[in-house]
């Protein structure tokens, strides 16, 4: 399984990529999409919604189950990946690229440091 070193991770199997201007891009990990199976539907929030770390911001539905998506950090949703809403299979084919879900402008930029690094995430998923 791929676990890019430059990303941060949550115990809920989401990844976070730091972007310019104090925002982050969020998606689900390769491990998560593998566990879900074929993704067939994604429910994402509206741009402008405030999210709190740990709160549900949407759902991902696969042929196996429906799973909630949890905000990894607090802030305002500033972008939603409409391509994933139209083609949810992007989450399976490119979870760290075209399969991203939302971008959040963080309330606290330093909060990214509270997330798991790649090594800690690999330990979580290997055992």
Protein Blocks (a to p, Z undefined) as FASTA:
>chain_A
ZZdfkbccdfkopacdddehhiacddddfklmmmnopafbdcdddehiacdehiafbdcd
dfkbccddddfbgcddfbdcfklmmmmmlmmmmmmlmmpfbdcddfblklmmmpccfklm
mmmmmZZ
